[in-house]
């Protein structure tokens, strides 16, 4: 094939295992042969409305087979796929469509209202699911093989924009392939894998850590349109799910669901967690059920895998993010650029074939984080132990400097999560006349539980250094989170 990008994967998998079940969604099954047929028809239909190589095609909607078909069809034409965050408002989506220059937007019925607003805001052809099906039906099924090089951009994934306008992370086909290889080495997926996908596929972890590696192996993807902890347990049992990914808050709510204690989880071989620091208490909860709770660290700019804590790693390493993925190199650097010593905090720098090509049409922002020699500055702080295992402390911008001491909020958060009354928590920095800045714990209590601020602060005593213990506690009903499940600390600073 002349197409060396991800757009050729549907054809390649269909010729290897046409009769295998590729996708299950709401009880409907789709084989690899059927998926390839629909992808080809959609690709020809997109070409008929003007999509050419390197044109951008956007998708707006929850997890659905149409997401996969659109992604592969776009790649079949040599185009660039732009998955959109369904939680964004119309003005935010309009910005992304204009910034990416999307020629076509395909949207689900759940977003018909926003799509109607976007029609008058952007110069983009808007396609709903009814029109989509007509396009697939009308498209011809003959083979398509556009020349696509692996170094060409295959996908633009937009960051959350919590510190300004969203930036489009331009990932090449090679970035995505190398990340998939890293994941397959770490998790060792099999051809009979049954992967539950209920984290949103518009985020890089769900798409590139579960969907695409499973597709490469010829496994089955069970797509759930929205995460629900009780339904997660039911789907695992019904489809004998072997593999799933989630962010910490997802696994916390699954373990708190009424059916957790009696759920049949015997089919699960691997579950991985990422997107935020993983509390030790959460790891213990899953270990107690006999499950191998794997975790890693990554970011959109690295497609996303950087570090991984593998199943064979000793129990004394539980809680760390592991060591670098096979084809990825990592440094922990001091502010002067020198390597930090064991136990010394430093910024995580990443190098490898999975590192992005840059931010879409933003050369200054790209140059600020991506050096000429290919090393990426992540903005995250980590500490490496004597064996090279890294523990992620925090974002540099979230670090608290109190009386000249650096305080990493994740340390206090991890201990607070061990308190039986604490459901969720975040530690932030607040101004202080004497120390310049001190910590404040923002806490969500478990339903029916009670705790006083003094009790929680006393719980921290002796477990972390005194200067790291927050000076105050605020109780709230919920924590603000990004679409990927990360706690947004900016809004909390008004607490």
TORBA-916489 format. One line per field, with one value per residue (C-alpha): x, y, z; residue number from 1; chain. Coordinates in steps of 0.25 Angstrom, whole numbers, plus 2048, in hexadecimal, padded with zeros to 3 digits. Example, Ala and Ser with C-alpha at 12.3 -4.5 7.8 and 13.67 -1.06 7.14 Angstrom:
<rs>
east = [831,837]
north = [7EE,7FC]
up = [81F,81D]
resi = [1,2]
chain = [A,A]
</rs>
This chain:
<rs>
east = [800,804,7FD,806,7FD,7F2,7E8,7ED,7EA,7DC,7E0,7EC,7E4,7D9,7E2,7E7,7DB,7CE,7C5,7C9,7C1,7C7,7BD,7B1,7A8,79B,799,79D,7A9,7B2,7BC,7CA,7C5,7B8,7C0,7CA,7BE,7B8,7C5,7C8,7BA,7BB,7C8,7C3,7B7,7C0,7C9,7BC,7BA,7C8,7D1,7DF,7EC,7F0,7E2,7DC,7CF,7CA,7C1,7B7,7B0,7B1,7B8,7B1,7B6,7B4,7C0,7C9,7C3,7C6,7D4,7D8,7D0,7D8,7E5,7E1,7E1,7EE,7E6,7E8,7DE,7D9,7D1,7CA,7C7,7B8,7B8,7BD,7B3,7B0,7BA,7C5,7C2,7C1,7CF,7D4,7CD,7D3,7E1,7E1,7DB,7D1,7CB,7C0,7BA,7B2,7AA,7A0,792,796,79C,792,790,79E,7A1,795,79C,7AA,7A4,7A3,7B0,7BA,7BD,7BB,7B2,7AA,7A5,79B,799,78D,796,7A1,79A,795,7A4,7A8,79D,7A0,7AF,7B5,7BD,7C9,7D7,7DE,7ED,7F1,800,802,810,811,817,80B,801,7F6,7EF,7ED,7E9,7E6,7EA,7E0,7E5,7E5,7F0,7EB,7E6,7E6,7F2,7F1,7FB,7FF,802,808,804,812,80F,803,809,815,80C,804,811,815,807,807,815,810,802,804,7F6,7F1,7E9,7DD,7DD,7D0,7D2,7C8,7C9,7C0,7CA,7C8,7CF,7D1,7DC,7EA,7EB,7DE,7E0,7EF,7F1,7E5,7DD,7E9,7F2,7E6,7E3,7F1,7F0,7E2,7DA,7CC,7C9,7BD,7B9,7B0,7AB,7AD,7B3,7AA,7B1,7A5,7A4,7B3,7B2,7A7,7AE,7BA,7B2,7A9,7B5,7C0,7C8,7D7,7DD,7D8,7DE,7D9,7DE,7DE,7D0,7CA,7D0,7CD,7BE,7BE,7C3,7B9,7AD,7A3,7A6,7B5,7B6,7AF,7B3,7B9,7C7,7CD,7CF,7D7,7E6,7EB,7E6,7EE,7EC,7F2,7EF,7F1,7F9,7F3,7F1,7F7,7EA,7E3,7EE,7EC,7DD,7DF,7EB,7E2,7D8,7E4,7E5,7F2,7F1,7FB,7FE,806,809,808,802,7FB,809,80F,803,802,80B,818,819,813,813,812,80B,819,81E,820,815,81F,81D,80E,80A,815,813,81D,829,829,822,82A,82C,82C,837,835,83D,83A,841,845,841,84F,84D,856,851,84B,850,848,83E,83F,833,835,82D,829,82F,82C,832,82D,826,818,81B,812,816,812,806,7FD,801,807,817,81A,812,819,826,824,822,829,838,83F,845,837,836,828,826,81A,818,817,81F,824,82E,836,83A,848,842,83D,82E,827,81D,815,814,80C,80B,815,80B,803,80F,80E,81A,818,823,82D,829,823,816,810,801,800,808,7FD,7F2,7F7,7F7,7E9,7E3,7E6,7DD,7D0,7C7,7CE,7C8,7D0,7DA,7E4,7EE,7F1,7F9,7F3,7FA,800,806,811,814,810,808,802,7FA,7EB,7E4,7D7,7CF,7C3,7BE,7B8,7A9,7A4,7B2,7B6,7C4,7C9,7D4,7DD,7DB,7E0,7EC,7EF,7EE,7FA,803,80F,80C,812,81B,814,817,80F,803,7F8,7F4,7E5,7DA,7CE,7C3,7BC,7B1,7BA,7C7,7C7,7CE,7D2,7CC,7D7,7D4,7DF,7DC,7DC,7E4,7E2,7D3,7D6,7DF,7D3,7CF]
north = [800,80E,813,811,819,815,816,809,801,7FE,7F8,7F1,7EB,7E7,7DE,7D7,7D5,7D9,7D1,7D5,7DE,7EC,7F4,7F2,7FE,7FE,7EF,7F0,7E9,7ED,7E4,7EA,7E7,7EF,7FA,7FB,7FB,807,80E,80D,812,81E,821,822,82A,834,836,839,845,84A,843,842,83D,845,84B,84B,843,845,83C,840,836,82B,81E,817,80F,81B,821,816,816,825,824,818,81E,82C,824,81C,829,82E,838,83D,838,842,83C,847,847,846,84E,85B,866,86B,877,86D,863,86F,873,865,863,870,86E,860,865,859,857,84D,84B,83E,83F,835,838,83C,848,84D,85A,85E,85A,863,86E,86B,86B,87A,87C,874,871,862,858,852,844,83D,82E,82D,834,82B,81E,823,827,819,812,81B,819,80E,803,802,801,80F,810,81F,820,824,825,821,82F,837,83C,832,838,845,844,851,853,858,866,869,873,87A,876,867,863,858,84D,848,839,832,824,820,826,81D,811,812,814,808,800,805,801,7F4,7F1,7F6,7EF,7E3,7E4,7D7,7D5,7D0,7DD,7E3,7F2,7FA,809,812,81D,827,824,833,832,82C,821,81A,81B,818,80F,806,808,808,7FD,7F4,7F6,7F3,7E6,7E3,7E3,7E8,7F6,7F7,806,80C,81A,820,81A,815,80D,803,801,7FF,7F3,7ED,7EF,7E8,7DC,7DB,7DC,7D6,7E2,7E0,7EE,7FC,80A,815,821,820,826,81C,810,817,817,809,804,80C,807,7FE,7F2,7F2,7E8,7DD,7E1,7D6,7DC,7CE,7D1,7DE,7DC,7EA,7F8,804,812,81F,82E,832,82D,820,81F,813,810,80E,804,7FC,7FC,7F5,7EC,7E7,7E2,7DA,7E4,7E9,7F8,7FE,80D,816,824,82B,838,83B,841,833,82B,828,81E,822,819,80C,804,7F6,7E9,7E3,7EF,7ED,7F1,7FB,803,804,812,817,819,80F,810,815,80D,805,80F,81B,822,82B,834,83B,849,854,862,864,858,84E,841,840,836,82B,830,83E,845,849,84C,840,841,837,832,828,825,827,835,83F,846,853,85C,85E,86C,871,871,87A,871,865,86B,86D,85E,857,859,857,84A,844,845,849,851,84C,856,84A,848,83A,833,827,81C,814,80A,815,814,821,827,833,83E,848,853,85D,868,861,860,868,870,873,87A,876,867,860,858,84F,84E,83F,83B,840,83C,82D,82D,833,829,81F,825,81D,829,830,82D,837,842,84C,854,863,86E,87B,888,88A,896,88F,883,889,87D,871,865,864,856,856,84A,842,839,82B,82A,829,82B,837,83D,84A,852,850,841,840,849,841,834,83A,83C,832,82D,839,845,84F,85A,852,851,85B,866,866,85D,860,857,857,84E,84B,84E,855,84C,84D,844,83A,839,842,84B,859,861,86F,870,86A,876,87E,874]
up = [800,7FD,809,815,81F,829,81D,818,824,821,814,81A,826,81C,814,820,828,820,828,836,83E,83E,845,84F,852,858,855,846,841,835,82F,82A,81B,81E,824,818,80E,816,817,808,804,80E,809,7FB,7FF,807,7FA,7F3,7FC,7FA,804,7FF,805,811,812,820,824,832,83A,846,84E,859,857,84A,83E,836,83D,838,82A,829,82E,825,819,81B,81C,80F,807,80E,816,824,82F,83A,845,84D,85C,85E,86B,864,861,853,853,858,84D,843,846,844,837,832,838,831,825,825,817,81D,82B,82D,83A,842,845,853,84E,843,84B,84C,83D,839,840,839,82B,82C,833,82A,81C,81E,817,823,822,82B,82D,823,818,81C,81A,80C,809,80D,805,7F9,7F9,7F0,7F7,7EE,7F4,7F7,7F9,7FA,7FC,80B,812,821,824,81F,829,82B,837,83E,84D,854,862,86D,86C,87B,87A,86D,860,85C,855,84A,84C,83F,83F,833,82F,834,842,843,83E,847,853,84F,84F,85D,862,85C,862,870,871,867,861,85A,84E,856,85E,862,865,86C,867,870,872,867,85A,857,862,85E,869,866,857,856,862,861,853,849,850,851,842,83E,846,83F,84C,84F,854,85D,85C,866,863,871,87E,889,894,895,886,886,88F,887,87A,87F,883,877,86D,875,874,875,874,878,87B,884,88C,89B,89D,894,89C,8A9,8A5,8A0,8AD,8B4,8AC,8B3,8AA,8AD,8B7,8B0,8A1,899,895,892,883,885,882,882,886,885,88C,888,886,894,8A0,8A5,8B4,8BC,8C2,8B4,8B0,8BD,8BA,8AD,8B2,8BC,8B1,8AB,89F,899,89A,890,88F,886,883,876,86F,862,85D,85E,857,864,86A,872,87E,882,88F,88A,890,894,89B,8AA,8B5,8BA,8AD,8AE,8AD,8A4,895,891,888,879,86E,865,85A,862,86A,877,87F,88C,88B,895,891,88B,882,889,88D,89B,8A4,8AB,8B4,8AE,8A8,89A,88D,884,876,86B,85E,854,848,84F,852,84A,83E,845,848,83B,835,842,840,84C,856,84F,851,860,863,857,856,849,84D,84F,85F,864,870,877,883,88C,899,89C,8A5,8A1,8AB,8AB,8A1,897,89B,89A,8A3,89D,8A7,8A1,896,898,898,8A3,8AC,8B9,8BE,8CD,8D4,8CA,8CA,8BE,8C1,8B7,8BA,8B5,8C2,8CB,8C2,8C2,8D1,8D2,8C9,8D3,8DD,8DD,8DC,8D0,8C2,8BB,8BE,8B8,8BF,8B9,8BD,8C3,8C7,8D5,8DB,8E2,8D9,8CC,8C9,8D1,8CD,8CE,8CD,8C5,8C9,8C4,8CF,8CC,8CD,8DB,8E1,8EA,8ED,8F3,8ED,8FA,8F9,8EA,8ED,8F9,8F0,8E8,8F4,8F4,8E6,8DE,8E3,8EB,8E1,8D7,8DF,8DA,8E4,8E1,8DB,8D3,8D1,8C3,8BC,8B0,8A9,89C,891,883,878,87B,88A,88F,89B,896,8A1,89C,89F,8AD,8B1,8B4,8BF]
resi = [1,2,3,4,5,6,7,8,9,10,11,12,13,14,15,16,17,18,19,20,21,22,23,24,25,26,27,28,29,30,31,32,33,34,35,36,37,38,39,40,41,42,43,44,45,46,47,48,49,50,51,52,53,54,55,56,57,58,59,60,61,62,63,64,65,66,67,68,69,70,71,72,73,74,75,76,77,78,79,80,81,82,83,84,85,86,87,88,89,90,91,92,93,94,95,96,97,98,99,100,101,102,103,104,105,106,107,108,109,110,111,112,113,114,115,116,117,118,119,120,121,122,123,124,125,126,127,128,129,130,131,132,133,134,135,136,137,138,139,140,141,142,143,144,145,146,147,148,149,150,151,152,153,154,155,156,157,158,159,160,161,162,163,164,165,166,167,168,169,170,171,172,173,174,175,176,177,178,179,180,181,182,183,184,185,186,187,188,189,190,191,192,193,194,195,196,197,198,199,200,201,202,203,204,205,206,207,208,209,210,211,212,213,214,215,216,217,218,219,220,221,222,223,224,225,226,227,228,229,230,231,232,233,234,235,236,237,238,239,240,241,242,243,244,245,246,247,248,249,250,251,252,253,254,255,256,257,258,259,260,261,262,263,264,265,266,267,268,269,270,271,272,273,274,275,276,277,278,279,280,281,282,283,284,285,286,287,288,289,290,291,292,293,294,295,296,297,298,299,300,301,302,303,304,305,306,307,308,309,310,311,312,313,314,315,316,317,318,319,320,321,322,323,324,325,326,327,328,329,330,331,332,333,334,335,336,337,338,339,340,341,342,343,344,345,346,347,348,349,350,351,352,353,354,355,356,357,358,359,360,361,362,363,364,365,366,367,368,369,370,371,372,373,374,375,376,377,378,379,380,381,382,383,384,385,386,387,388,389,390,391,392,393,394,395,396,397,398,399,400,401,402,403,404,405,406,407,408,409,410,411,412,413,414,415,416,417,418,419,420,421,422,423,424,425,426,427,428,429,430,431,432,433,434,435,436,437,438,439,440,441,442,443,444,445,446,447,448,449,450,451,452,453,454,455,456,457,458,459,460,461,462,463,464,465,466,467,468,469,470,471,472,473,474,475,476,477,478,479,480,481,482,483,484,485,486,487,488,489,490,491,492,493,494,495]
chain = [A,A,A,A,A,A,A,A,A,A,A,A,A,A,A,A,A,A,A,A,A,A,A,A,A,A,A,A,A,A,A,A,A,A,A,A,A,A,A,A,A,A,A,A,A,A,A,A,A,A,A,A,A,A,A,A,A,A,A,A,A,A,A,A,A,A,A,A,A,A,A,A,A,A,A,A,A,A,A,A,A,A,A,A,A,A,A,A,A,A,A,A,A,A,A,A,A,A,A,A,A,A,A,A,A,A,A,A,A,A,A,A,A,A,A,A,A,A,A,A,A,A,A,A,A,A,A,A,A,A,A,A,A,A,A,A,A,A,A,A,A,A,A,A,A,A,A,A,A,A,A,A,A,A,A,A,A,A,A,A,A,A,A,A,A,A,A,A,A,A,A,A,A,A,A,A,A,A,A,A,A,A,A,A,A,A,A,A,A,A,A,A,A,A,A,A,A,A,A,A,A,A,A,A,A,A,A,A,A,A,A,A,A,A,A,A,A,A,A,A,A,A,A,A,A,A,A,A,A,A,A,A,A,A,A,A,A,A,A,A,A,A,A,A,A,A,A,A,A,A,A,A,A,A,A,A,A,A,A,A,A,A,A,A,A,A,A,A,A,A,A,A,A,A,A,A,A,A,A,A,A,A,A,A,A,A,A,A,A,A,A,A,A,A,A,A,A,A,A,A,A,A,A,A,A,A,A,A,A,A,A,A,A,A,A,A,A,A,A,A,A,A,A,A,A,A,A,A,A,A,A,A,A,A,A,A,A,A,A,A,A,A,A,A,A,A,A,A,A,A,A,A,A,A,A,A,A,A,A,A,A,A,A,A,A,A,A,A,A,A,A,A,A,A,A,A,A,A,A,A,A,A,A,A,A,A,A,A,A,A,A,A,A,A,A,A,A,A,A,A,A,A,A,A,A,A,A,A,A,A,A,A,A,A,A,A,A,A,A,A,A,A,A,A,A,A,A,A,A,A,A,A,A,A,A,A,A,A,A,A,A,A,A,A,A,A,A,A,A,A,A,A,A,A,A,A,A,A,A,A,A,A,A,A,A,A,A,A,A,A,A,A,A,A,A,A,A,A,A,A,A,A,A,A,A,A,A,A,A,A,A,A,A,A,A]
</rs>
